[in-house]
Amino acid sequence: MKLVQFWRPNVGYRVGLVRNENVIDITMPDVGLKSTNDFIENAAAGGLTLTEFVDQVLNAQPRAVYAWGELDTSRDLYTPHLALPLVPPEVWAAGVTYQRSAEFRDSETGETIYERAHHKARPEIFFKGTATRCVGPNQPIGIRRDSQFTAPEPELALVIGHRGEMIAYTIANDVSAWDIERENPLYLPQSKIFRGACALGPSIVTPDEIPDPYDVVIHCQIIREGKVIFQESSSTARLKRTFDELLEYLLCDNPVPGASVLCTGTGILVPPEGALREGDIVEIEIPPIGVLRNPVKQWGERAS
């Protein structure tokens, strides 16, 4: 099952079920089902999976239907468009879960802390932000004004249920100011948490849509002035950590709210010459979740 949220002019945000390139409006405000978060919460309260609960709602009444292409467009208050697929109370992220990520960061910093973390039992897990730092499809991701090397980090992300279980997958772009972290690893929060630092979407999909989450191809490209300046693919087959392992450490004496998101790390590393610029377009694709597409925005005047 594949869910999205979208905007309808003069109506507000709606929840949609995606089937065969169509989006079926399953929102039921009169019974408190106004967002994806409401569906997640009500499914948990009823002891149902998200798919089971949506199936019940789908049969309740006739539904409006939209074409996917009609919604997957730039944001405009006067036209329907995709939004964040859910509103995460918290976003967390795991680091150096891929060998290449550890090697790259150590080579950039001249340290060995990332390689050591990669091989230790305890994974690197850090706070990425809240919904106010997140954007959905076709919304701008950001470049900090004090960063010269901001880059995308394409990741498969987990949506966490109210009992701490994984209930869905989505695409995450863990946008990172790498030069700030490279200056000193203690600056990690500043390199990771800022306006437009996390993009999610375009949908969330339930586990049945991805039978083997450790064999998922992730593709990323950066488009500048109509030309592809960077493209690379990776696979979750190269993950060192299991998702259960990451969730176990994240939730250890840490009450993470339901509908929060955990980014699972990246195996795609953009070189310095691919540093993001104002006007770039970043596209991340993970079938069957879709293509997460975001323009890039420079916040303020870049520091020299």
ABEGO torsion letter per residue (X at the ends): XBBBBBBBBGAEBBBBBBBGGBBBBABBAAAGBABAAAAAAAAAAAGBBAAAAAAAAAAABBBBBBBAAAABBBBBAABBBBBBABBBABBBBBBGABAAAAAAAAAAAGBAAAAAAAABABBBBBBAEBAAABBBBGBBBBBBAABABBBBBBBBBBBBBAAGBBABBBBBBBBBBAAAAAABAAAAAAAABBBGABBBOABBBBAAABABAABBBBBBBBBBGGBBABBBBBBAAABABBAAAAAAAAABGBBBBBGBBBBAEBABBBBAAABBBBGBBBBBBBOAAEBBBBBBBBBEBBBX
